[in-house]
Amino acid sequence: MVQLPEARDLAPRLAVGAFILDSGLTLLRADPATAEGVHGMARVAYPFLDKMPAEQFTRLLACSEVAVGGALLAPFVPTRLAGLALTGFSGGLVGMYLRTPGMRKPGSLRPTQNGTPLAKDVWMLGIGLGFLGAASRRRRAAARRYRRATLSRRRRCWCRG
């Protein structure tokens, strides 16, 4: 049986999912100059991307965004799984913000004017981590309810003394 997301998870899933899905669909139609710009920025933060052509990287990034956005928007994808995908994706973006020169003020985590578009991705990382933690809180609450119910049933039984 598929468990639908809880009501408190719907708003962040819809907002972040639509945002990432739109970004991915836009990036799928990127021209070669845009692909070079995106790839160049990512190469500075992650040097191993030098080996990958710009068009291939941009297409892979766009498909990843579409997949993560779709997972967040699909109600049958468990919140914890969608949170795992979002945390991994946004962790890469935050890593790019931290590694790219000129994005932060010297000796600080505060963004420069150029770093603000990347620094805002921290909220996606926070939402993803919240989705991961929410599932364990739900399990603990369910276990507590179960223990209380079984304890109250034991108390009502006159035969156990």
Backbone as ProteinMPNN parsed JSONL, in Angstrom:
{"seq_chain_A": "MVQLPEARDLAPRLAVGAFILDSGLTLLRADPATAEGVHGMARVAYPFLDKMPAEQFTRLLACSEVAVGGALLAPFVPTRLAGLALTGFSGGLVGMYLRTPGMRKPGSLRPTQNGTPLAKDVWMLGIGLGFLGAASRRRRAAARRYRRATLSRRRRCWCRG", "coords_chain_A": {"N_chain_A": [[0.838, -1.179, 0.0], [0.555, 2.187, -0.83], [1.831, 4.926, 0.863], [0.66, 8.091, 1.308], [2.099, 11.413, 1.198], [2.428, 13.322, 4.233], [0.322, 16.025, 5.33], [1.8, 18.241, 6.179], [4.089, 18.029, 4.691], [3.435, 18.598, 2.108], [3.401, 21.317, 1.069], [6.225, 22.193, 1.047], [7.195, 20.177, -0.659], [5.764, 20.617, -3.04], [6.515, 23.299, -3.683], [9.393, 23.281, -3.857], [9.713, 21.149, -5.623], [8.375, 22.045, -7.984], [9.957, 24.276, -8.569], [12.538, 23.137, -9.05], [11.923, 21.347, -11.126], [11.052, 23.114, -13.148], [13.451, 24.502, -13.577], [15.052, 22.409, -14.553], [13.66, 21.687, -16.927], [13.959, 24.043, -18.367], [16.733, 24.092, -18.635], [17.104, 21.888, -20.253], [16.569, 22.855, -22.758], [18.725, 24.429, -23.314], [21.001, 26.598, -25.014], [24.177, 26.232, -26.81], [25.983, 28.187, -25.757], [24.967, 28.765, -23.213], [25.204, 26.229, -22.104], [27.998, 25.991, -22.051], [28.598, 28.019, -20.184], [27.333, 27.088, -17.811], [28.663, 24.668, -17.489], [31.296, 25.598, -17.261], [31.244, 26.996, -14.821], [30.659, 24.912, -13.06], [32.908, 23.327, -13.459], [34.933, 24.782, -12.237], [34.393, 24.455, -9.531], [34.265, 21.671, -9.299], [36.751, 19.971, -10.412], [37.05, 17.493, -11.792], [35.137, 17.444, -13.717], [36.172, 18.448, -16.033], [36.738, 16.551, -17.935], [34.367, 15.925, -19.142], [32.188, 16.702, -21.833], [30.64, 19.926, -22.423], [27.936, 20.066, -23.356], [27.01, 17.491, -22.816], [27.284, 17.396, -20.016], [25.504, 19.444, -19.247], [23.09, 18.438, -20.178], [22.9, 16.114, -18.611], [22.768, 17.273, -16.054], [20.359, 18.691, -16.342], [18.536, 16.568, -16.73], [18.819, 15.342, -14.256], [17.764, 17.328, -12.598], [15.106, 17.345, -13.507], [14.359, 14.762, -12.752], [14.637, 14.84, -9.912], [12.882, 16.948, -9.283], [10.493, 15.856, -10.29], [10.251, 13.614, -8.606], [9.777, 14.861, -6.175], [7.317, 16.048, -6.685], [5.634, 13.922, -7.243], [3.13, 12.139, -5.664], [3.238, 9.469, -4.865], [5.838, 8.821, -4.349], [7.812, 8.14, -1.614], [8.262, 10.427, 1.106], [10.678, 10.415, 2.464], [12.449, 9.23, 0.6], [12.277, 11.074, -1.513], [13.325, 13.228, -0.123], [15.935, 12.327, 0.273], [16.92, 12.343, -2.361], [16.678, 15.101, -2.897], [18.388, 16.166, -0.934], [20.892, 15.146, -1.717], [21.157, 16.322, -4.282], [20.948, 19.128, -3.744], [23.034, 19.348, -1.97], [25.251, 19.11, -3.627], [25.008, 21.533, -5.017], [25.345, 23.404, -2.952], [27.933, 22.738, -2.246], [29.209, 23.594, -4.567], [28.81, 26.338, -4.328], [30.36, 26.842, -2.037], [32.926, 26.194, -2.944], [33.521, 27.72, -5.19], [35.425, 30.431, -6.233], [34.949, 33.859, -5.285], [32.266, 33.786, -4.707], [31.679, 34.001, -2.061], [32.08, 36.234, 0.722], [35.33, 37.277, 1.805], [36.73, 35.091, 4.203], [34.283, 34.375, 5.284], [30.951, 32.944, 5.383], [28.98, 34.331, 4.231], [27.27, 35.457, 1.335], [28.561, 37.018, -1.668], [27.516, 39.554, -4.024], [27.506, 38.188, -6.447], [27.357, 35.604, -5.487], [24.874, 35.192, -4.361], [22.726, 33.96, -5.943], [23.528, 31.236, -5.871], [23.824, 30.772, -3.136], [21.277, 30.794, -2.129], [20.386, 28.245, -2.47], [20.749, 26.834, -0.205], [18.439, 26.63, 1.304], [17.07, 24.58, 0.031], [18.635, 22.389, 0.704], [18.206, 22.357, 3.465], [15.444, 21.76, 3.559], [15.456, 19.216, 2.38], [16.988, 17.774, 4.285], [15.235, 18.031, 6.409], [13.079, 16.487, 5.479], [14.281, 13.98, 5.563], [14.676, 13.638, 8.321], [12.073, 13.783, 9.266], [10.788, 11.377, 8.741], [11.899, 9.557, 10.549], [11.019, 10.649, 12.944], [8.292, 10.24, 12.698], [8.171, 7.449, 12.782], [9.068, 6.963, 15.393], [7.02, 8.209, 16.844], [4.844, 6.629, 16.088], [5.632, 4.19, 17.194], [5.564, 4.879, 19.898], [2.807, 5.361, 20.229], [1.863, 2.779, 19.762], [3.029, 1.346, 21.903], [1.753, 2.591, 24.066], [-0.901, 1.885, 23.556], [-0.833, -0.928, 23.747], [-0.023, -1.185, 26.385], [-2.17, -0.03, 27.776], [-4.165, -1.862, 27.147], [-3.239, -4.103, 28.473], [-3.545, -3.307, 31.12], [-6.296, -3.227, 31.4], [-7.112, -5.846, 31.421], [-8.555, -8.112, 33.476], [-7.832, -10.643, 34.141], [-5.099, -10.942, 34.372], [-4.23, -9.973, 36.702]], "CA_chain_A": [[0.0, 0.0, 0.0], [1.322, 3.423, -0.947], [1.51, 5.91, 1.892], [0.733, 9.445, 0.772], [2.818, 12.341, 2.076], [1.631, 14.01, 5.243], [-0.091, 17.373, 4.918], [2.861, 19.228, 6.439], [5.14, 17.87, 3.69], [2.954, 18.942, 0.769], [3.82, 22.65, 0.608], [7.616, 22.226, 0.597], [7.398, 19.293, -1.813], [5.251, 21.293, -4.236], [7.303, 24.497, -3.995], [10.738, 22.919, -4.305], [9.582, 20.302, -6.806], [8.059, 22.875, -9.15], [11.13, 25.117, -8.827], [13.6, 22.329, -9.657], [11.426, 20.828, -12.4], [11.107, 24.214, -14.11], [14.86, 24.741, -13.886], [15.516, 21.313, -15.4], [13.057, 21.789, -18.26], [14.6, 25.181, -19.024], [18.106, 23.709, -18.956], [17.072, 20.931, -21.366], [16.527, 23.626, -24.005], [19.829, 25.396, -23.27], [21.836, 26.722, -26.202], [25.573, 25.885, -26.512], [26.639, 29.199, -24.918], [24.498, 28.532, -21.843], [25.82, 24.974, -21.665], [29.397, 26.301, -21.722], [28.62, 28.796, -18.949], [26.986, 26.206, -16.687], [29.764, 23.711, -17.35], [32.473, 26.323, -16.785], [31.08, 27.276, -13.391], [30.755, 23.639, -12.344], [34.299, 22.858, -13.565], [35.756, 25.487, -11.245], [34.137, 23.836, -8.225], [34.526, 20.234, -9.386], [37.686, 19.852, -11.542], [36.913, 16.248, -12.548], [34.178, 17.653, -14.811], [36.906, 18.862, -17.234], [36.742, 15.446, -18.897], [33.031, 15.77, -19.723], [31.796, 17.816, -22.711], [29.675, 20.863, -21.828], [26.56, 19.703, -23.707], [26.668, 16.267, -22.094], [27.114, 17.751, -18.608], [24.283, 20.233, -19.083], [21.949, 17.529, -20.356], [22.853, 15.265, -17.419], [22.28, 18.117, -14.96], [18.94, 18.964, -16.589], [17.781, 15.334, -16.457], [18.826, 15.163, -12.799], [16.8, 18.275, -12.035], [13.761, 16.867, -13.837], [14.094, 13.577, -11.925], [14.443, 15.243, -8.511], [11.633, 17.712, -9.234], [9.388, 14.92, -10.471], [10.124, 12.796, -7.393], [9.152, 15.683, -5.136], [5.925, 16.334, -7.048], [4.849, 12.687, -7.323], [2.677, 11.796, -4.309], [3.504, 8.079, -4.521], [7.238, 8.693, -3.93], [7.879, 8.423, -0.175], [8.91, 11.695, 1.442], [12.078, 10.169, 2.831], [13.194, 9.002, -0.637], [12.36, 12.372, -2.188], [14.257, 14.026, 0.673], [17.284, 11.843, -0.004], [17.294, 12.883, -3.667], [16.831, 16.551, -2.765], [19.581, 16.436, -0.133], [22.06, 14.891, -2.562], [21.227, 17.324, -5.342], [21.237, 20.454, -3.198], [24.371, 19.281, -1.378], [26.185, 19.436, -4.705], [24.919, 22.97, -5.297], [25.966, 24.124, -1.834], [29.366, 22.504, -2.415], [29.678, 24.486, -5.63], [28.841, 27.68, -3.735], [31.482, 26.937, -1.103], [34.209, 25.993, -3.626], [33.749, 28.659, -6.288], [35.958, 31.719, -5.769], [34.153, 35.047, -5.558], [30.864, 33.607, -4.32], [31.546, 34.35, -0.646], [32.943, 37.3, 1.23], [36.547, 36.665, 2.364], [36.677, 34.647, 5.591], [32.898, 34.32, 5.745], [30.013, 32.16, 4.578], [28.015, 35.264, 3.638], [27.494, 35.549, -0.11], [28.748, 38.28, -2.374], [26.416, 39.79, -4.964], [27.539, 37.089, -7.417], [27.091, 34.336, -4.826], [23.504, 35.081, -3.855], [21.921, 32.925, -6.616], [23.895, 29.901, -5.402], [23.648, 30.673, -1.683], [19.872, 30.542, -1.821], [20.121, 26.808, -2.543], [20.854, 26.27, 1.142], [17.089, 26.295, 1.781], [16.702, 23.257, -0.486], [19.34, 21.413, 1.533], [17.489, 22.299, 4.741], [14.175, 21.046, 3.364], [15.795, 17.811, 2.174], [17.358, 17.195, 5.576], [13.999, 17.948, 7.193], [12.332, 15.32, 5.009], [14.952, 12.776, 6.065], [14.427, 13.535, 9.756], [10.644, 13.652, 9.553], [10.388, 9.972, 8.692], [12.268, 8.879, 11.795], [10.121, 11.157, 13.991], [7.002, 9.565, 12.529], [8.299, 6.075, 13.268], [9.128, 6.998, 16.858], [5.682, 8.546, 17.339], [4.002, 5.448, 15.894], [6.044, 3.196, 18.195], [5.045, 5.348, 21.187], [1.363, 5.106, 20.243], [1.674, 1.336, 19.87], [3.346, 0.948, 23.276], [0.681, 3.078, 24.942], [-2.11, 1.098, 23.311], [-0.681, -2.274, 24.31], [0.039, -1.045, 27.84], [-3.524, 0.207, 28.292], [-4.91, -3.117, 27.024], [-2.794, -4.993, 29.551], [-4.103, -2.828, 32.384], [-7.73, -3.514, 31.444], [-7.373, -7.28, 31.525], [-8.713, -8.49, 34.878], [-7.319, -11.987, 34.383], [-3.649, -10.938, 34.602], [-4.022, -9.569, 38.075]], "C_chain_A": [[0.883, 1.242, 0.0], [0.864, 4.401, 0.126], [1.707, 7.301, 1.304], [1.489, 10.351, 1.734], [1.873, 12.98, 3.085], [1.363, 15.434, 4.783], [1.022, 18.396, 5.119], [3.998, 19.138, 5.427], [4.724, 18.372, 2.31], [3.476, 20.283, 0.263], [5.294, 22.685, 0.211], [7.88, 21.316, -0.593], [6.93, 19.963, -3.097], [6.129, 22.473, -4.642], [8.673, 24.135, -4.56], [10.669, 22.071, -5.573], [9.298, 21.096, -8.064], [9.252, 23.738, -9.545], [12.217, 24.328, -9.558], [13.161, 21.78, -11.01], [11.474, 21.901, -13.474], [12.545, 24.501, -14.527], [15.406, 23.661, -14.816], [14.955, 21.376, -16.803], [13.649, 22.952, -19.045], [16.007, 24.807, -19.473], [18.159, 22.678, -20.08], [17.09, 21.638, -22.716], [17.671, 24.638, -24.093], [20.607, 25.395, -24.585], [23.29, 26.411, -25.823], [26.291, 26.902, -25.62], [26.232, 29.034, -23.448], [25.13, 27.268, -21.275], [27.276, 25.201, -21.272], [29.498, 27.067, -20.406], [28.347, 27.949, -17.721], [28.134, 25.235, -16.416], [31.014, 24.392, -16.805], [32.403, 26.612, -15.297], [31.226, 25.995, -12.567], [32.186, 23.1, -12.363], [35.206, 23.517, -12.541], [35.605, 24.82, -9.88], [34.522, 22.363, -8.209], [35.418, 19.964, -10.598], [37.553, 18.563, -12.354], [35.935, 16.385, -13.712], [34.852, 18.156, -16.085], [36.823, 17.808, -18.328], [35.413, 15.288, -19.631], [32.712, 16.96, -20.629], [30.663, 18.645, -22.09], [28.232, 20.453, -22.114], [26.11, 18.464, -22.944], [26.426, 16.567, -20.612], [25.795, 18.481, -18.386], [23.049, 19.356, -19.236], [21.788, 16.612, -19.137], [22.317, 16.039, -16.217], [20.784, 18.387, -15.115], [18.085, 17.733, -16.292], [17.73, 15.042, -14.958], [17.82, 16.089, -12.137], [15.369, 17.825, -12.304], [13.403, 15.662, -12.958], [13.822, 13.958, -10.468], [13.138, 16.023, -8.362], [10.415, 16.82, -9.38], [9.161, 14.047, -9.249], [9.452, 13.58, -6.273], [7.673, 15.92, -5.426], [5.04, 15.087, -7.063], [4.427, 12.244, -5.921], [2.997, 10.36, -3.898], [4.969, 7.824, -4.161], [7.303, 9.041, -2.444], [8.685, 9.695, 0.108], [10.375, 11.487, 1.782], [12.946, 9.953, 1.595], [13.351, 10.3, -1.422], [13.328, 13.293, -1.448], [15.701, 13.614, 0.452], [17.78, 12.386, -1.342], [17.548, 14.384, -3.584], [18.091, 16.905, -1.983], [20.846, 16.22, -0.955], [22.243, 15.954, -3.623], [21.625, 18.688, -4.788], [22.582, 20.483, -2.484], [25.447, 19.588, -2.403], [26.179, 20.914, -5.037], [25.561, 23.802, -4.193], [27.482, 23.935, -1.883], [29.956, 23.394, -3.491], [29.772, 25.919, -5.116], [30.071, 27.848, -2.846], [32.837, 26.872, -1.799], [34.52, 27.021, -4.702], [34.261, 29.986, -5.748], [35.042, 32.878, -6.163], [32.686, 34.935, -5.186], [30.614, 34.035, -2.878], [32.461, 35.512, -0.309], [34.155, 36.656, 1.899], [36.396, 36.335, 3.853], [35.279, 34.485, 6.148], [32.095, 33.359, 4.877], [28.992, 33.049, 3.883], [28.316, 35.45, 2.154], [27.828, 36.962, -0.571], [27.534, 38.473, -3.274], [26.344, 38.659, -5.99], [27.15, 35.753, -6.79], [25.671, 34.134, -4.353], [22.665, 34.036, -4.599], [22.268, 31.499, -6.184], [23.64, 29.724, -3.913], [22.206, 30.373, -1.31], [19.531, 29.055, -1.867], [20.275, 26.109, -1.197], [19.471, 25.881, 1.661], [16.638, 24.941, 1.245], [17.391, 22.156, 0.316], [18.635, 21.255, 2.88], [16.177, 21.543, 4.633], [14.437, 19.555, 3.171], [16.172, 17.114, 3.466], [16.144, 17.068, 6.491], [13.145, 16.762, 6.781], [12.964, 14.026, 5.519], [14.666, 12.57, 7.549], [12.976, 13.306, 10.099], [10.218, 12.195, 9.586], [10.74, 9.254, 9.987], [11.405, 9.37, 12.958], [8.769, 10.456, 13.903], [7.064, 8.138, 13.057], [8.334, 6.033, 14.785], [7.753, 7.292, 17.447], [4.746, 7.344, 17.198], [4.351, 4.365, 16.916], [5.531, 3.579, 19.579], [3.551, 5.077, 21.294], [1.082, 3.615, 20.419], [1.936, 0.861, 21.298], [2.257, 1.384, 24.24], [-0.575, 2.234, 24.79], [-1.984, -0.292, 23.92], [-0.621, -2.228, 25.826], [-1.358, -0.839, 28.416], [-4.382, -1.05, 28.164], [-4.522, -4.082, 28.129], [-3.404, -4.584, 30.888], [-5.576, -3.197, 32.515], [-8.034, -4.988, 31.668], [-7.388, -7.705, 32.988], [-8.057, -9.829, 35.181], [-5.817, -12.007, 34.672], [-3.289, -10.404, 35.971], [-3.206, -8.383, 38.219]], "O_chain_A": [[1.85, 1.323, 0.757], [-0.328, 4.668, 0.278], [2.801, 7.643, 0.854], [1.521, 10.097, 2.938], [0.683, 13.155, 2.826], [2.089, 15.978, 3.951], [1.169, 19.318, 4.317], [4.793, 20.071, 5.312], [5.572, 18.551, 1.436], [3.948, 20.367, -0.871], [5.603, 23.167, -0.879], [8.702, 21.643, -1.449], [7.608, 19.892, -4.122], [6.452, 22.627, -5.82], [9.063, 24.628, -5.618], [11.471, 22.252, -6.489], [9.911, 20.851, -9.103], [9.525, 23.911, -10.733], [12.754, 24.79, -10.565], [13.957, 21.754, -11.949], [11.894, 21.629, -14.598], [12.818, 24.719, -15.707], [16.138, 23.963, -15.759], [15.679, 21.146, -17.772], [13.821, 22.855, -20.26], [16.424, 25.168, -20.574], [19.16, 22.601, -20.792], [17.571, 21.083, -23.704], [17.593, 25.596, -24.862], [20.841, 24.348, -25.188], [23.607, 26.334, -24.636], [27.127, 26.513, -24.804], [27.068, 29.151, -22.552], [25.54, 27.233, -20.115], [27.737, 24.66, -20.267], [30.386, 26.796, -19.598], [29.038, 28.068, -16.709], [28.522, 25.011, -15.269], [31.716, 23.819, -15.973], [33.402, 26.483, -14.591], [31.845, 26.002, -11.503], [32.629, 22.485, -11.393], [36.137, 22.892, -12.033], [36.588, 24.644, -9.16], [35.048, 21.866, -7.213], [34.909, 19.749, -11.698], [37.923, 18.557, -13.528], [35.908, 15.532, -14.6], [34.192, 18.282, -17.116], [36.837, 18.137, -19.514], [35.347, 14.586, -20.64], [32.938, 18.106, -20.24], [29.841, 18.128, -21.334], [27.392, 20.487, -21.215], [24.972, 18.391, -22.481], [25.476, 16.054, -20.021], [25.057, 18.174, -17.449], [22.073, 19.516, -18.502], [20.67, 16.364, -18.687], [21.506, 15.519, -15.451], [20.031, 18.32, -14.143], [17.027, 17.846, -15.672], [16.72, 14.554, -14.449], [17.105, 15.683, -11.221], [14.514, 17.914, -11.423], [12.274, 15.555, -12.478], [12.878, 13.452, -9.861], [12.375, 15.787, -7.425], [9.419, 17.001, -8.68], [8.018, 13.766, -8.888], [8.654, 13.031, -5.514], [6.864, 15.984, -4.5], [3.823, 15.191, -6.909], [5.285, 11.998, -5.073], [3.026, 10.057, -2.705], [5.311, 6.728, -3.715], [6.889, 10.132, -2.054], [9.666, 9.988, -0.575], [11.219, 12.306, 1.419], [14.073, 10.446, 1.546], [14.43, 10.592, -1.936], [14.067, 14.051, -2.076], [16.595, 14.461, 0.445], [18.921, 12.835, -1.45], [18.528, 14.88, -4.141], [18.789, 17.854, -2.34], [21.771, 17.029, -0.893], [23.355, 16.436, -3.842], [22.537, 19.33, -5.309], [23.21, 21.539, -2.4], [26.439, 20.248, -2.093], [27.23, 21.493, -5.311], [26.242, 24.789, -4.47], [28.233, 24.867, -1.593], [31.073, 23.893, -3.35], [30.72, 26.632, -5.442], [30.744, 28.877, -2.898], [33.808, 27.438, -1.297], [35.679, 27.176, -5.086], [33.614, 30.603, -4.902], [34.441, 32.873, -7.237], [31.937, 35.9, -5.337], [29.493, 34.387, -2.509], [33.477, 35.74, -0.966], [34.024, 35.592, 2.504], [35.992, 37.179, 4.653], [35.101, 34.46, 7.365], [32.512, 33.006, 3.774], [28.226, 32.578, 3.042], [29.475, 35.583, 1.762], [27.435, 37.953, 0.045], [26.625, 37.643, -3.281], [25.254, 38.222, -6.36], [26.665, 34.863, -7.488], [25.294, 33.023, -3.98], [21.945, 33.278, -3.948], [21.386, 30.642, -6.137], [23.278, 28.632, -3.474], [21.948, 29.758, -0.275], [18.489, 28.647, -1.354], [19.963, 24.925, -1.069], [19.345, 24.896, 2.389], [15.903, 24.224, 1.924], [16.796, 21.11, 0.576], [18.486, 20.139, 3.376], [15.835, 20.765, 5.524], [13.725, 18.721, 3.732], [15.733, 15.993, 3.723], [16.037, 16.111, 7.257], [12.55, 16.099, 7.631], [12.254, 13.084, 5.869], [14.438, 11.441, 7.983], [12.673, 12.694, 11.123], [9.364, 11.822, 10.39], [9.964, 8.431, 10.471], [11.089, 8.596, 13.862], [8.174, 10.118, 14.927], [6.127, 7.668, 13.703], [7.707, 5.171, 15.401], [7.366, 6.686, 18.446], [3.944, 7.075, 18.092], [3.46, 3.7, 17.444], [5.11, 2.715, 20.348], [3.077, 4.614, 22.331], [0.163, 3.236, 21.146], [1.166, 0.071, 21.844], [1.879, 0.628, 25.135], [-1.236, 1.906, 25.776], [-2.926, -0.784, 24.541], [-1.118, -3.138, 26.49], [-1.689, -1.423, 29.448], [-5.252, -1.277, 29.004], [-5.37, -4.797, 28.662], [-3.743, -5.445, 31.7], [-6.055, -3.453, 33.62], [-9.146, -5.323, 32.076], [-6.359, -7.664, 33.663], [-7.757, -10.127, 36.337], [-5.311, -13.011, 35.175], [-2.114, -10.399, 36.339], [-2.956, -7.938, 39.339]]}, "name": "protein", "num_of_chains": 1, "seq": "MVQLPEARDLAPRLAVGAFILDSGLTLLRADPATAEGVHGMARVAYPFLDKMPAEQFTRLLACSEVAVGGALLAPFVPTRLAGLALTGFSGGLVGMYLRTPGMRKPGSLRPTQNGTPLAKDVWMLGIGLGFLGAASRRRRAAARRYRRATLSRRRRCWCRG"}
